[in-house]
Amino acid sequence: MDTQTQKRFKIWQWRTIIVTMLGYAFFYFVRKNFSFAMPGLSAEYGISNTSFGIVMTIVGLVYGFSRYLNGVLADRMNARYHMSIGLMLCALASLAFGFAPYILGIEIGRAPHTLVVVFAILLVLNNIFQGSGFPPCARLLSHWIPPQELATKMSIWNTSHSIGASLLAILCGFIMGNMGSDVSNSRQDVDKMTYNYVTTLFKDDVKKSDDAIAKVVKVCEPQSVESGYAVDVRYTLKSDVKDTLTQTYIFSQENFLAVKEAVDKAKEQGLAIGNSAIAEQCNMSLAQAKATKAIVTRTEHTGAWKWSFWLPGLIALLGALGLFVFLRDTPKSVGLPELESSKTSLDDDAHVDKEARKAFTMKMVYKNPIIWVLAFANFFVYVVRFSVLDWGPKFLTEACNMTYEKAGGAVAVFEIMGILGMIVAGIVTDRLFSGRAHRTCLWCMVGAGAAMGAFYTFYLNPGMVSDGVLIGVLALAGFFIYGPQALIGIAAANQATKKAAATANGLVGIFGYLSTAISGYGVGWLADNFGWNYVFIGVIAMAVVGVLVFLSIWGAKRDGYDKANA
């Protein structure tokens, strides 16, 4: 290229990077808002963690296959139309989710199967459309960025989803903690939300609030009493695990009002009140104090979850318009030449038939063992990532006793540290490992496993550290896990070359979203039946296996361009 062409190419290169970064960030606005809505949905409709997990597993698998199919499509379609139309459809699905209870005429109480099915259908549709987010970007970037610069520049680009998720976390944390209707004065609504809480979440409260309890066997169905519910909890003690005991907790209107008064008084004084102080003031057990305080909080922000779909949905619609206006396709579409350093036998599209393209893709993707190892590794990376990203707002509010705002801030910090981690990982890959992204991934997984191990240690010892330290350790896990999350796509694009980059990323993405069988249903089932304790053990184990998988390709080359032209 001459100097003028090089200058023009650079301008378009960075325009493409920035526009696709912003566009993909908006996809996250209407993809991860469901995680922040889950506590509200659980409180108002009694939906269990297991049910949430099943839904997340289904939509995760749908997204994985959608991303794969869109990857195949992206290698043949104009990215401008592909991304903008996909984002618009995601935004419309998000808006519809918030209106679903109104359309079906459903109020607070146990969610009928119809509502759960409608929620699941809308989430499935959303994730079908979500598949049109990343593949066009993977294709575009491999056309605009040479292989020797791809790790650094695509790591910068990869911060897009962390930017989107962190901004969403702050927005939804504010929404869940400050919006919605206060129904705490409605005896009927309080009664329904109390029933929902004690039948879905109370078991973990009991276990975590009494060190003498080895295992909560069962939380019996609430029996109505004159002023509320009597909940029988069957449990075993550490000192005598053979005996099953029963303890009765009373959730009455009187107890609810006492806790509400204590919470309101603390707010008036600008103070935060802990569960131990509530238990002492209101003369109740720690488990009951924690549960009642959670019910009070939820009744004060009823319906806030709907705004977690409406506001991000409107923002995403504007983002779709921006993509259509500012995005363009490959260098050829704006009259620029293709990059010399990344030319393949398929560059002359006018003289390439379908059979040649199919044979090239088969060679560089489906018969490439390195692509399959990267795909397998992606499974374990995504288990760790989604266990925190999807469940973070829930386990931080339920297991770690954080407020909605603080939990949203924690997830935002997790994502912000992920941005820094991705950039550092990209620079380390190009400068220290000569573009061999898989080597950086190995060390990142070691760091992520160690950080989650520290988080688990602090979780087992409540009061050992402040919430700030707990958030800091979780943020450190984000710093490390987002390195391989970004670099696996880069490595796959380099190994498959620019002419099959989107297909390779689609295949790798399927394995990433197969992980939702564990990070979705698996986490929900473990949390409901054994408590969050076992969830964290499982996440650490997944990180260890991920380290071993990356170790198996330590000696692999940086890219597959030699193989493509052989």
Helices and strands as residue ranges (DSSP letters): H 3-29, H 33-45, H 49-74, H 79-104, H 113-130, H 134-144, H 147-178, H 187-200, H 202-209, E 213-219, E 223-225, E 228-237, E 240-252, H 253-268, H 275-282, H 286-299, H 304-326, G 331-334, G 340-342, G 349-351, H 354-361, I 362-366, H 369-389, H 392-398, H 404-431, H 437-460, H 467-496, H 501-514, H 516-516, I 517-522, H 523-529, H 532-551, H 561-564
